[in-house]
């Protein structure tokens, strides 16, 4: 929600005296909402782990891989 408020606040401050005051914030909000919706994978019928558990599992896998010796 903070991102949407930032988008609207910045564009309202920059475009205040102009007639197309609402055009860019609306367009940017649509882009933001579409990006957020497309970012979430859609799995039908399957239960998924909460986001924090998936992030922690991915972070653990990445940190475990970083402890391997690498050729120099």
N, C-alpha and C positions, 0 to 999 in steps of 0.2 A: 504494500500500500504506500510505503514511503517513496518508492520509485515513481509511482503515478503522481503523487503530490509534487515531487521534484520536477517532473516533466512539465506539469501544468504551471507550477510557480515560475520556473525559468522562462518558459515561453510567454507567460502573461507579463512578466517584467520586461522582456525584450520587445514584444510586439504590441504593447499597450495602446498607443495612439492609432494603430492601423485598423482597417476594417476587417482584415482576415485574422483577427485576434485568435479565434478558436480553431482555425483550420489545422495548423501544425500540431497543437496539443492533441487534438482528436486523432489525427493520423498517427502520431507517435504512440498514443495509448493503444490504438488498434494493433500496431506493430508489436508492442510490448506484450499485449494479451495473447496474440497469435504465437509469438515466440515461446511464451510460458506454457501455452497449451500444447504446442508441438514438441516441447522439450521432454514432457512426461511420457514414458512409454506406455502404450495401451495394451494391457494383457486381459483378455476376456476370460472370466471364470476362475482365474488363478489368484490366490492370495499372495501378497507380496510382503516382505519384511518392511518395517518402518524405515524411513529414510535415514535416520541416525544410525541404525544398525548396519545398513548397506554402506554408508560412508565410513563407519569404523572398520568394517570388514575390508573395504578397498584400501583404506589407509594402512591397515595391518599388513596386507599383502604387498603393498608398495614398499613399506619400511623393511619388511623381511627380505625383499629382493635387493634392497640397497646395501645389505650387509655382506653380500657376496664379493669376493675379490674380483677385480676387473683388470684385464691386461693394460699395461701402460704403454 
